[in-house]
């Protein structure tokens, strides 16, 4: 009888465990050893990440608390319709967001809820509510986190769970007074000044007590989502350059914590604003990074060498901006481009409903569809082979060439034997049409068959 109950219980446990995993999950992402410009999973295939993200996809942001709650299912449906597979799952450490700091013409002060910590008191915070206990976690926040990661898994999507947010603490008016770590806002009475002079110390290793509280919070997040295969982590959005040692420490802390749990996920470090260096990102222990514009990432992206998986993000290049050619150029340089999406305009209005934003989304979605039709694992940036400088190639076997305008492009097939099948793709809608059979052994000229001129050609031996 006891044995039967044990077997029944084990079956139930395995069923519940399976329900927590993404459909057709191939295991957690890891950097591909064969082509470290991309992640892979147990399938061994290169997994190209692209998508869009918006600020209130985890915590609600509205002028009136409880109103305009974010429709997460609609957001995932939108991502599906764009053929995306990745987004940043945003947090916001402040109780408010004053959008005048973003230069919004119609600025507003948004209330942000839920927070990771419980407001237990005793005593009142600066906003009149109970003070936070930074050792007590808000079940609503963590339940929402687990549900959103699980639902993303059901949509075959990879969310990067953002652990901290550093831009707001620097630039949103009244930020420090609305930070749970302000000494007046918590019962821990943290060793920070009451004025803005020490607000940046929150994201440094200056105070061991603060670091231990942050480690405990990060561990709570890991314990909440470690079960899922589709997770990535991001330490902090656009924290200040002085946060470098703290971010490196948090990356190591996540890796050590997960190593003891038997399942590890990629950890990312993103551009430090204002004044951070891309070299700091490359020197970090992170698995993936998001650079700033230095080096040409906005207009003529440098080719990825595989030193890090690079998730190039319009958020760190324009703030709100981008264009379709940036998306294509990034793809052809071995990067994983993503879009800071104004979406419905309820947080920041600039760009919402614009043609240019839709063009960026379309290009990113088509790039993912094309990535799925080629052997991306064996394609590397090979700009020297094409006069446009934009070519992914497995020389002698497969070539993917971008024609950014209506000018002909030459492709060097001098060391490629045999014949190649060709397919042309329209970058405006992703439609393809067969091209001629192309003989290797020479430099060939390619001209777009489309009226708009911009095009992609795929050659496969």
N, C-alpha and C positions, 0 to 999 in steps of 0.2 A: 504493500500500500504506500509506504513512504517513498519507495523507488518510483512508483507511478506518479506520485505528486511532484517529485523532483523533476522528472522528465517533462511533465506538463508545464511546470514553472519555467523550466529551461526553454521550452518551445515558445512560451509567451514572451520571455525576455528577448529571445532572438528575433521574434516578429516585431516587437517594439523597437529594438535596436535598428532593424532594417528600415523601419518606417522613418527613422531619423536621418537616413542617408539620402543624398541626391539620387534621383532615378538614373539608372545605368552608371552609377558612380564608378570611377576608375581609381579611387583613392585620392588622398590629398595631392595638391600640386607640389612639384619639386622642380628645381632648375634642371633642364635637360643637359645631360653630360655630352650628348652628341652635338647639340646646337644650343648653347647656353644663352642665346638671345631670347629664348622662349621657355616657358614652363612645359612640363609634361606631367603625366600621371602613370598609372600602372600599364596603360596602353602603349607607352613608349612614343606616341605621336606628339609632334609639336602642337601646343595649345596657344594660339594667338588670342590675346585678350584685347577687346575693344568694347566701348560702350560710353554711356553718359551717366552723370550723377548730378544730384541736386541737393541743396543744403538741408532740407527738412525731411529727408527720407528715413530718419530714425527718430529724432525728437521733433515734436510739433512746434511750430513757430507761428504765432498769431498775435494780433494786437489785443484781442480779448481772449483770455485763457479759456480753453475748452471749445472754442470755435475754430472753424477751418481746419479740422484734423486732416492730416495727410492721408490720401487714399493710396495706400501702398499697393494694393492689388491692381489698381489702375496704372500705377507707375510701372509695375512689372509687365503689364500688358503692353504698355508703350514701349518698353525695352524690347520685348518680344517682337513687336511689329517692326522695329528698326534692325532686327537680326543681331542684337547685342548679346554679350555673355559676361559683362563685367561692369561693376559700379562701385564707387566708394560709398560706404555706409557711414554717413556723417554723424559726429557728435558735436556738441557745443557746450563748452565748460561754463559759460556764463548763464545767468538767469534771464538776461535780456540781450537783444541785438538792436542797437541803434543804427539804422542803415544810413544815417547822414555820414557816417565814417566811410561809406562806400561811394560817396558822391551822388547818391540818389536824389533826383530833383524833388520827388514826392517822398521824402524820407519818413520813416515811421519807427517806432520802438516796438519790437516784437517780444512777446513773453515766450520763454522756452521751457518746455516740459515734455517728459519727466526728466529729472536729474538722477544720477546713479546713487546719490546718498539720501538718507532719510532726514527729514526736518523734525527732530524730536524735542529741541530745547534741552535744558532750560535756557531761558533768555530769548530775546528777539534779535534777529538779524537786521541789517540796515534797511531792508525793504519792508520791515514790519512783521514778517513771518517768523516762525520758530527757527532757531539756529540749527545748523546741520550737525549731525554726528558723523564724522568722516570715517568711522569704523562700522557704521550701520548702513546696509545696502537696501536700496529701494527695490522691492520685488517687481514693481510695475516696469521699471526700466529694464531689468534683466529678463523678465518674461517677454517683453516686447522684442528685445534683442534676439532671444532664441527663436521666437516665432518668425521674425523677419529673415533670419539666416535660413531657417528650415523652408520657408516659402520660396526663397530665392533658389534653394536646392531643387525644389519641385519644378522650377522653371529653367533648370540647367544653367544657373547663373552663379558667378563668383563674386561675392561682396568682399571688399576690403574693409574690415572693421576698424574704424578710426578710434583710437584710444584717447587722444587728447587733441585740443584745438588751440593753436597759438596765435592766429591772426587777430581774433577778436580781443584777446587780452591786451594786445598792443594798440589797436586802432579803433575799436568801437567806443564811442564816448560813454563814460561812466562804467567802463568794463570792470575795473578792479573792485569797485564797490559792489558789483554784482557777481563776483567770483566766490564760490563756496569756500575757497581757501583764504579769503580775506579774514584776518583775525577776529573781526567783529561778527562774522557770519557763521562761525562754528564753535562748538563747545571745547575744541582742542586748544583754542587760543594760540594759534601757530606763531612762531617767532618771526613775524614779518612786520614791517612798518605799517602804520595806518594810512599813510598817504601813498601815492603812486611810486615812490622812490624804490621800493623793493618788489614791485609786482612781477618783474621778470625772473626773480629768484625762485618763483614757483616751479619753473621748468629748468632748474639747474640742480647740481648736487650740493648746493650750499648748506642745506639743512637736512640732516639725516632723518629727523622726525617726518619731514614732508616726503622724502624719498621712500621711507618705509610705508607710509600711507598710500602712496601712489603704486608701489609694488603690490600691496595687498589688493588694491582695486584692479590692477592688471591681472593678477592671479584669479580674481573673481570672474573677470571677463573670459579668461582662458578656460576656466572650469565650466563656464556656461556654454561655450561654443566649440570646445575641442573635439567633441563627438562628431562634428560635421566635416566632411571632406572638402567642401567648397569654400572654405574660409581662407582669407589672407588677413594680415594685420598691417596697419599703418600706425606708426608711433604718434605723429602729430601733424596736423595741417599747418604749414607755414609758421612754425615757431621761430624765435629769434636766433641769430647766429651763435649767441652765447649758450644755446641749449645743446651744443654738439656732444659734449661728454655725457650729459644726461640722456640724450637719445641713444648714443652708443650703449650706455649702461642698460637702458630699457630693452634694446634689441637683444643683448646678451641674456637679460633676465627672462625674456620670453622663450628664447631657445633652450635655456637651462630648465625652465619650468616644464616645457612641453616634452623635453627629452625624457623626463621622469614619468610621463603620462603615456608614452608609447605611440603618440601620433603628433607629427610636427607639420607646421604650416609656414608658408613664406612670410617673411617680415620685411616691411618696406620703410624707407626713410625718404621724405619728400622735401622739396626746396624750402630752405630757411629764408624767410622774408622778414626784414629787408636786408639785403647785403650778403646773403649766404653764397657759398661757392659750390659749384658742381663737383669740384675735387673732393670736398668734404663728404659728399654722397658716395663717390666712387671708393673712397678710403674707408667707408663705414663697414660694419659687419652685416649690413642689410642684404637680403636676397634680391630685392628690387628697389629701384629709385625712380624719382620723378624730378628731372632737372629744371633749371631756369633757362632763359633764352641764350645765355652765353654759349658760344660755340656754334650758333646757328640753328638751335632747335626749333625756332619759330619759322624761319624762312628757307633754310637749306640745311636740314638736320644732318649731323655727322653720322656716318654709318656705325652701327653698334658692333663692337668687337666681341661681345659676349662676356665682358668683364662683369657686368651686371645685367639682369633683365631690366630694360628701361621701359617704364610706362610713362610716356610723354603726355602731359596733361595741359590742356588749354588754360586751366585755372592758374598754372604757374608761369604761363607764357604771355597771356593777355589779361588774365582776370576773367572777364567775359569777352570772348572773341574767338577768332579762328576762321578758317576757310577750307574749302574742299581740297585745294592743292596741298595744304599743310598735311591733311590726313593721308593723301596718297604718297607724298614725299616721305612721311614718317614710316609708313608701311614698307616702302621700298628700301629703306635704310635699316631694316631689321628691328624697328621699334614697335611698341604696342600703344597706339594713340588712343586717348580718351578725351571726352568733351565735358567741360563744366557747363551744365545745361540750365538755362534760366527757366526751362520747363513751363509752368503755368504763370510765372511772374508774381507769385504770391509772396515770395521772399524779396528778391531783387527783380525789378521790372525790365531792366535793360536787356534787350535781345529776345524777350519772350514774343513768340509769334512771328519772328523775322524770317525772311527768306534765307539769309546767310546761315542761320542756325540750322534750318532744315537741310541745307546743302551739306553742312558738315556731318549731320546725322546720316544722310544718305550715303555719303562717301565712306564713312566708317562701316556702315552696315554692308555695303557692297564689298569692301575690303575683306570683311570676315567671310563672306560667301566665297570669294575667290581663294582666300587662304585655305578653305576647306576642299578646294578642287585640285590643289597642287600638293606636291610632296614637300611641305614647308620645312620638315625636319632637315632636309638636305639642301635647302636653298640658302645661300648667304649673299649679303650685299656685294655686288660686283659691278660697281658703277664704271669701272675702267673698260668694260666690254661694250657699253652703249654710249653714244654721243650725247644722250640726254642726261647721263650720269645716274640714271635711276634704273637699276637692274638687279633682280634677285636670280641667282643662277646656281645650278649644279652642273658645272661645265661639262659639255659633251652629252648631257642627258636631258636637262630641262632648263628653260629660261622664261623669265617673266619680266617684261620691259614696259616702262611707263613713258608715254609720249605726252608731255605736259601742254603742248600747243599744237598748232596745225603745221609745224615744220617737220619734215622727214627726219628720221633718226636712223643712224647706222648701228649695226650690231655685229660684233666680231665673232664669227663662227669658224675662224681660221683653223682652230685646233679641234673642231668638232666634226667627226666623220658621220656619214650616213644622212638620212632624210628625217625631217621633223614635221609632225602635224602641227598646225597652228590654229589658234582661236583668237578672235578679236573680241574685246569687251568694251562696251560703252560705259564710260565712267559716270554718266548722268543717271542711268537707270539699271545698270548691271546686265543688260541684255548682251548675249553673245552671238557671234556668227562665225561659221567656219572660214578659215583663211586658206591660202594655198599651201601645198606641200613645199617645204623649204629645204634646199640642199645645204649641208654643212660644207666646211672647207674653204670659206671665203668670208669677206666682209660684205654684209647684205644691207640694203636700204629698206626701211619700213616707213610706210605712209598710212596715216589713219584713214579708214574707209568711212568715217562718220563726219557729218557736216560740221560739227562743233570742233573737230580736230583732235581734242584731247581723247586719249584712248590707252588701252592696255592690250598687249599681245602676249599670248602664252604659247611657247614652243615646247613640244614634248617629243622626244625621240621615239 
